Amino acid sequence: MMGKEHIRNLQLIDGASVTAIADPDSAMQAENKALAPHARLCNTLDELLAANDIDALLIASPNFQHAEQLLSILQRTKLPILVEKPICTQFDDVQLLVDAFEQHPSPVWVAMEYRYMPPVQKFREALSNGVTGKLQMLSIIEHRFPFLEKVDDWNRFNRFSGGTLVEKCCHYFDLMRLLIPSEPCRVFASGAADHNHQTERYEGEVPDIIDNAYAIVDFTGGQRAMLELCMFAEGSRYQESIVALGPKAKVVCDIPGPTRFWPDNLGAAPEPRLTISPRHPAGPIETFIPVDKELLEAGDHNGSTFFQHQLFFAAVAEHIAQPVGQSSTTKTRSETSSQTKLTDPLSALNRGVEVSALDGLRAVVLGMAAQHSIATGQAVELSSNGLSFER
Ligand SMILES: NC(=O)c1ccc[n+]([C@@H]2O[C@H](COP(=O)([O-])OP(=O)(O)OC[C@H]3O[C@@H](n4cnc5c(N)ncnc54)[C@H](O)[C@@H]3O)[C@@H](O)[C@H]2O)c1
């Protein structure tokens, strides 16, 4: 699903082309061929890497394969990489990946599409302009449809997906880190598999997908964030609502789910909406943020995959023109943004990209800590570098 969304969006990027695709599934290969008829089709990663016709790699395989594939690619090539979230699913892979990235001379970008949704960009702009005053509280509500079916059902079990709070909620933990100008230090979560997939059996096993949860996250700067997840709520008008509160105002960003899921009988699909509610003078100011129709049709994520590819393409082009490490002056937007709010001893790993491997790992570690909190019923303290937690 996501691989095809990437192919469709890459085809909209001037100067980019899909040269080769590796996928072991023959039905998926046929779909890939229909989408990208000129691409070299391969069964394995080895076959893909055997030819010298690639400038950058994109990984959109099942979650549990990301770490192993990354470690293998990092050993064998110096190519820039865009890897789908979550960057890994096992805690033991976190440090292995940090060590491997340290040796890799090219950009590694983790796909965090939510950052690039037009309404989220506007929301971020409002916060940067100080609309709320000091940001004190941030809540992210996701009310959506159950997990879709995947090739070989890899998303039915935590051991393959990493668990719901890693699998999909790493997007939201990434947004919390992006929007709040300090780092997470503690998480308490409660959740369970209560309604979805309970009648399904895979070799006799019942899926263990958490379908509803709350997670509360404390930040070192005194801010607090909360995630509310419900995966039996596809009847909602908006799929996500992000709410920021500070002493001056409340700002809400409402984001619709995939347009293709909006019922035809209800008319036009809802448009993303930003609502700013100052305290003085009181009263909400609503702005709708339409997304280009062609971009909506190219994916399920409000056009964000396209905008992310534009930026990844620019990072790759810049890297080819001037390899990372040879430029000491060029700063990307992320290096000047709140994202690098720590004096981070590992920041060299950012390699000039907006969503670095470290960002991807920190979002996953926060998700793993939240899953651990659910399992133990205890709040979990995070390490100061955000790459580990008390277990
Ligand atoms: N960023 C987002 O918003 C977003 C949304 C959906 C999915 N994703 C991520 O994209 C990835 C793929 O998810 P999906 O929904 O497309 O799943 P999917 O099951 O639809 O697709 C996975 C594809 O990987 C192929 N595959 C399996 N083993 C492989 C291997 N060894 N080498 C190459 N390909 C292999 C499968 O045949 C299949 O075509 C996951 O990591 C998922 O978390 C991200």
The ligand as an ORCA input file, in Angstrom:
! r2SCAN-3c Opt
* xyz 0 1
  N       4.050      6.802      6.905
  C       2.792      6.379      6.810
  O       1.868      7.150      7.003
  C       2.565      4.936      6.497
  C       1.310      4.487      6.117
  C       1.165      3.153      5.820
  C       2.248      2.297      5.934
  N       3.440      2.763      6.331
  C       4.615      1.874      6.479
  O       4.968      1.379      5.195
  C       5.482      0.040      5.323
  C       4.686     -0.868      4.426
  O       3.352     -0.887      4.867
  P       2.173     -1.221      3.865
  O       0.951     -0.720      4.505
  O       2.509     -0.764      2.519
  O       2.203     -2.821      3.928
  P       1.860     -3.849      2.731
  O       1.736     -5.178      3.363
  O       0.729     -3.301      1.929
  O       3.172     -3.779      1.833
  C       4.392     -4.340      2.228
  C       5.113     -4.745      0.956
  O       6.431     -5.198      1.304
  C       6.685     -6.359      0.516
  N       7.773     -7.137      1.127
  C       7.700     -8.158      2.008
  N       8.942     -8.622      2.284
  C       9.809     -7.853      1.558
  C      11.222     -7.855      1.381
  N      12.000     -8.719      2.060
  N      11.768     -6.976      0.531
  C      10.990     -6.095     -0.157
  N       9.653     -6.041     -0.036
  C       9.065     -6.913      0.808
  C       5.343     -7.068      0.484
  O       5.286     -8.045     -0.550
  C       4.421     -5.889      0.217
  O       4.327     -5.570     -1.164
  C       5.361     -0.312      6.805
  O       6.585     -0.069      7.437
  C       4.322      0.651      7.324
  O       4.471      0.944      8.694
  C       3.619      4.063      6.588
*
